[in-house]
Structures are given as structure tokens and as C-alpha cells.
Amino acid sequence: MNFDLTEEQALIAKSARDFAARVLAPRAADRDVTGRFPVEELQELASLGLLGVTVPGAFGGSEAGTMAYSLAMTEIARADASVSVAMAVTNMAAELICRWGTETQKKAHVPKLVGGPYLCGAFALSEPQSGSDAAAMKTTATPAPGGYRIAGTKQWITSGTHAGLFVIWAKTNPGAASRGISAFLVEKGTPGLTVGKAEEKMGLHGSSTVQLHLEDLFVPEDQRLGREGDGFRIAMTALDGGRIGIASQALGIATAALEQSARYASERVQFGVPLAEHQAIRFMLADMSTALEASRLLTWRAAFLKDQGLPFTREAAMAKLYSTEAATRACDSAIQIHGGYGYTREFPVERYLRDARVGRIYEGTSEVQRMVIAREILKSGVLS
Ligand SMILES: Cc1cc2nc3c(=O)[nH]c(=O)nc-3n(C[C@H](O)[C@H](O)[C@H](O)COP(=O)(O)OP(=O)(O)OC[C@H]3O[C@@H](n4cnc5c(N)ncnc54)[C@H](O)[C@@H]3O)c2cc1C
């Protein structure tokens, strides 16, 4: 693994860092309070080529690979995790269409996803009664002349209020468990697709998380992604890549927490010296920084493997597991370093903790990541 960034990777990271500092950081606290969805911010991300970093140029993407995507995601999340989650889901939707879609589907949807017209994408897998056990979904897609009629309810759908395109999973063969699931592409405004209750979340207030009601939703056959029954495999491979995005997001939030903590510890004086002079505080900073670097190495390794076309399921799960858990620990330490002020909105560290916490839940909980890692090491016999 080469630690030197290519010129293109460095350029994309810089472009994301500049945009985050100029546009995202100044209004992140405001979006947290108001819950305003970042419409203009996503439009600008699209115009900078940051919504489709891994997407081929032929479909409007930057074609810069997963390492570049990870770097960009880290920079965006460092300023505002809410914006980064919309970016992550859009990239995941675009990637999966590029991998599994027909040429017509790719041409019809991917440029609109990464270039702005759709604003962002949504990934509708979870349901009220099935999260970790996604194959237990109840939504059905019943054959109808020229296509399917979809019925069911999806839960926790990120960007569901604003997404221009939804990837929706449904059972085409309810008797066949995970092999009976198919994936469909559905544009916003299609009759039968309605947005339901919005969740009032602990964090990520600038991201919408909603229920979707699917009632007699007609989807033409040519909008089915892959073959009938491929859906579960499509979702799982997309989540493998998605986990690199979430690990990078956690890395970004932890970086912000460490930077803010080092700044505060250098300025705040107690017992006649800056907090940073007290060993207990220095040790917290050292532990945060060490965990951050370990997260970065795991995340970059997974990104590197994906870019090489090598298997990366285990490494992506490890990166996501470790980075999200390390980020919540780092944010908790950041609050401790800030004392009472850390528990208020005067400083951003309480937001960082609220935003980081969901990293251990979505795109597969920490427990699910451990299940994936254990399955992979037992299957391959590789223990290191
Ligand atoms: C803010 C937010 C955004 C989201 N965005 C999306 C989205 O865009 N699209 C989408 O499809 N979904 C989305 N999700 C859903 C998310 O992926 C699920 O919440 C997650 O997969 C967990 O499912 P669950 O909430 O039903 O919990 P459950 O599956 O009910 O799990 C509850 C607890 O039990 C544990 N558990 C479950 N099974 C096992 C087991 N076999 N062994 C050990 N422990 C187990 C879990 O780890 C967890 O701790 C989002 C969720 C949130 C909170």
C-alpha cells in the first residue's frame, strides 16, 4: 500500500477541504439547530464533482477512485456530518447502478445523480420490522403487465424528502428468502411513492430520515436493477463499499473533535496553566490521536483494496467497526476536555458526539460488522 497521494487524490481532498471550510463549516451549527436540508450545499458538491468521486467519467463522475472518495468524505464530515451522509448515500447509489445497471439505466440515471438534477439519491432497504435482518423485508414487487407493482413500507430512508432517485428493494419471490429479493430504480414523484413520518433524531439534524410508503407503485421492468433475485447481493456489495464511506465520515468527525480539543486545551487555563499542560488532558489527546490514525490506516487499506479490484469485505467491515467506535470515544473525550462548556452548544463537540453516534448503527451495526468479520476470517482461514 502506497501512502503517497496521487496528484488527483490530493487535488480532490483540497477541493473538498476548501469547500468544507468556505461553505459548510460556517453554517453547520445552524443546520443542526434548524434541521435545514442542505440543498444548495449538495448542488455545489455536485458542481465540484464531489458527488460522484468514484463514478466513471462517461457517466458524469470524477473517476478518481475510492481513496480520493475517502479523503473527500473525511473533509466534508469534518465540517458537517449531515452533508456527508447525503453524499455517501448518493455515491453508493451511483456506484451500484454503474455496477449492476444496463447501459440505458446508467445513462438515464447516473449523470443526474452525480451532476445535480436529482440533487441526491436514496437507498431504501430497511423496514420497520427488518433492519439488521434485511432479508426479512415484507415489501413485495408483484408482476404486472410491463413491470411490477410494489407495496410496503421502508424505514429510516436518508434524504428521502429530497432525493431525486430511490433504489428500492422488494421481494419478487417471497418464498425464496434472500434469493427472492430484487432492486428497482424509482424516480421522485412516481405515483404510489410517498414520504411519511420524519424521524426526530439525536444528531445529523441536517439530514432527513423518513418512512416511505409504497402503495401500488408501478415500476416498469426496465427499471429493475440486475436480474430478479439479485437484489440482496446488490445491496450487500453496495454496503461493502458504503462502509468505507461511513468509516471515512467517522474519521472526519473524530478529526474535528481532536482539532477542537487541542485548541481548547491550549487556551483554557486552570490551576494557572493551560489544560494542555495537565498530563491527564495530554493523555486524552494522545489516545484520540492514536485511535484516529488507526482508523485512517484501516480505512485507507480498505479503500486501497477496493481500488485494486481485490476483495475488501472484511477490511471495510473492520474499518467501519473500528472508526465509528473510535469516533464516539474521541467525541466523548472532547466533551470531557471542554468540561461544562463541552456539554453546551457554545462549542461544537456535543454535536460531534450526536452526529458520530449513528455511525455504529447505520450501514450495519457494530454487531453486524463483527458478524461479517468473523464470517470472513472463518471462511478464508486468514487470521491477520
Ligand atoms: C439516521 C439513520 C439513517 C439510516 N439510513 C438508512 C438508509 O438510508 N437506508 C436504509 O435502508 N436504512 C437506513 N438506516 C437503517 C439502519 O441501517 C438500521 O437502523 C440498522 O441496520 C439496524 O437495524 P434496526 O434499527 O432495525 O436494528 P435491529 O436490527 O433491530 O437491531 C437492534 C440491536 O440488535 C442487534 N442485533 C440484531 N441482530 C443481531 C444478531 N444476529 N446478533 C447480535 N446482535 C444483533 C443490533 O446490532 C442492534 O444493536 C438508517 C438508520 C438511521 C438511524
The ligand as an SDF file (V2000), in Angstrom:
LIG
                    3D

 53 58  0  0  0  0  0  0  0  0999 V2000
  -30.0750    8.0480   10.9440 C   0  0  0  0  0  0  0  0  0  0  0  0
  -30.2600    6.7400   10.2310 C   0  0  0  0  0  0  0  0  0  0  0  0
  -30.1830    6.6930    8.8460 C   0  0  0  0  0  0  0  0  0  0  0  0
  -30.4110    5.4940    8.1670 C   0  0  0  0  0  0  0  0  0  0  0  0
  -30.4070    5.4910    6.8050 N   0  0  0  0  0  0  0  0  0  0  0  0
  -30.7970    4.3730    6.1400 C   0  0  0  0  0  0  0  0  0  0  0  0
  -30.9860    4.3950    4.7150 C   0  0  0  0  0  0  0  0  0  0  0  0
  -30.7440    5.4040    4.0450 O   0  0  0  0  0  0  0  0  0  0  0  0
  -31.4260    3.2710    4.1210 N   0  0  0  0  0  0  0  0  0  0  0  0
  -31.7000    2.1410    4.7980 C   0  0  0  0  0  0  0  0  0  0  0  0
  -32.1040    1.1540    4.1700 O   0  0  0  0  0  0  0  0  0  0  0  0
  -31.5420    2.0800    6.1390 N   0  0  0  0  0  0  0  0  0  0  0  0
  -31.0980    3.1710    6.8160 C   0  0  0  0  0  0  0  0  0  0  0  0
  -30.9400    3.1390    8.1850 N   0  0  0  0  0  0  0  0  0  0  0  0
  -31.2790    1.9200    8.9010 C   0  0  0  0  0  0  0  0  0  0  0  0
  -30.0900    1.2350    9.5380 C   0  0  0  0  0  0  0  0  0  0  0  0
  -29.2940    0.6300    8.5610 O   0  0  0  0  0  0  0  0  0  0  0  0
  -30.6380    0.2740   10.5950 C   0  0  0  0  0  0  0  0  0  0  0  0
  -31.0910    1.0560   11.6710 O   0  0  0  0  0  0  0  0  0  0  0  0
  -29.6030   -0.7430   11.0410 C   0  0  0  0  0  0  0  0  0  0  0  0
  -29.3040   -1.6360   10.0180 O   0  0  0  0  0  0  0  0  0  0  0  0
  -30.0850   -1.5260   12.2770 C   0  0  0  0  0  0  0  0  0  0  0  0
  -31.3720   -2.0230   12.0890 O   0  0  0  0  0  0  0  0  0  0  0  0
  -32.5080   -1.7650   13.2060 P   0  0  0  0  0  0  0  0  0  0  0  0
  -32.5030   -0.3240   13.5450 O   0  0  0  0  0  0  0  0  0  0  0  0
  -33.7630   -2.3700   12.7200 O   0  0  0  0  0  0  0  0  0  0  0  0
  -31.9880   -2.5370   14.4770 O   0  0  0  0  0  0  0  0  0  0  0  0
  -32.1470   -4.1220   14.7680 P   0  0  0  0  0  0  0  0  0  0  0  0
  -31.7590   -4.8940   13.5690 O   0  0  0  0  0  0  0  0  0  0  0  0
  -33.4860   -4.3600   15.3560 O   0  0  0  0  0  0  0  0  0  0  0  0
  -31.0280   -4.3300   15.8820 O   0  0  0  0  0  0  0  0  0  0  0  0
  -31.1900   -3.8910   17.2240 C   0  0  0  0  0  0  0  0  0  0  0  0
  -29.9290   -4.2930   18.0060 C   0  0  0  0  0  0  0  0  0  0  0  0
  -29.7970   -5.7280   17.9650 O   0  0  0  0  0  0  0  0  0  0  0  0
  -28.5160   -6.0650   17.4310 C   0  0  0  0  0  0  0  0  0  0  0  0
  -28.6340   -7.2980   16.6370 N   0  0  0  0  0  0  0  0  0  0  0  0
  -29.5300   -7.5710   15.6470 C   0  0  0  0  0  0  0  0  0  0  0  0
  -29.3050   -8.7980   15.1530 N   0  0  0  0  0  0  0  0  0  0  0  0
  -28.2510   -9.3080   15.8480 C   0  0  0  0  0  0  0  0  0  0  0  0
  -27.5270  -10.5470   15.8070 C   0  0  0  0  0  0  0  0  0  0  0  0
  -27.8320  -11.5070   14.9250 N   0  0  0  0  0  0  0  0  0  0  0  0
  -26.5140  -10.7160   16.6730 N   0  0  0  0  0  0  0  0  0  0  0  0
  -26.1760   -9.7550   17.5660 C   0  0  0  0  0  0  0  0  0  0  0  0
  -26.8180   -8.5640   17.6530 N   0  0  0  0  0  0  0  0  0  0  0  0
  -27.8350   -8.3460   16.8060 C   0  0  0  0  0  0  0  0  0  0  0  0
  -28.1220   -4.8860   16.5570 C   0  0  0  0  0  0  0  0  0  0  0  0
  -26.7320   -4.8280   16.3670 O   0  0  0  0  0  0  0  0  0  0  0  0
  -28.6500   -3.7310   17.4070 C   0  0  0  0  0  0  0  0  0  0  0  0
  -27.7390   -3.4460   18.4200 O   0  0  0  0  0  0  0  0  0  0  0  0
  -30.6760    4.3220    8.8980 C   0  0  0  0  0  0  0  0  0  0  0  0
  -30.7270    4.3590   10.2940 C   0  0  0  0  0  0  0  0  0  0  0  0
  -30.5360    5.5470   10.9600 C   0  0  0  0  0  0  0  0  0  0  0  0
  -30.6390    5.5680   12.4580 C   0  0  0  0  0  0  0  0  0  0  0  0
  1  2  1  0
  2  3  1  0
  2 52  2  0
  3  4  2  0
  4  5  1  0
  4 50  1  0
  5  6  2  0
  6  7  1  0
  6 13  1  0
  7  8  2  0
  7  9  1  0
  9 10  1  0
 10 11  2  0
 10 12  1  0
 12 13  2  0
 13 14  1  0
 14 15  1  0
 14 50  1  0
 15 16  1  0
 16 17  1  0
 16 18  1  0
 18 19  1  0
 18 20  1  0
 20 21  1  0
 20 22  1  0
 22 23  1  0
 23 24  1  0
 24 25  2  0
 24 26  1  0
 24 27  1  0
 27 28  1  0
 28 29  2  0
 28 30  1  0
 28 31  1  0
 31 32  1  0
 32 33  1  0
 33 34  1  0
 33 48  1  0
 34 35  1  0
 35 36  1  0
 35 46  1  0
 36 37  1  0
 36 45  1  0
 37 38  2  0
 38 39  1  0
 39 40  1  0
 39 45  2  0
 40 41  1  0
 40 42  2  0
 42 43  1  0
 43 44  2  0
 44 45  1  0
 46 47  1  0
 46 48  1  0
 48 49  1  0
 50 51  2  0
 51 52  1  0
 52 53  1  0
M  END
$$$$
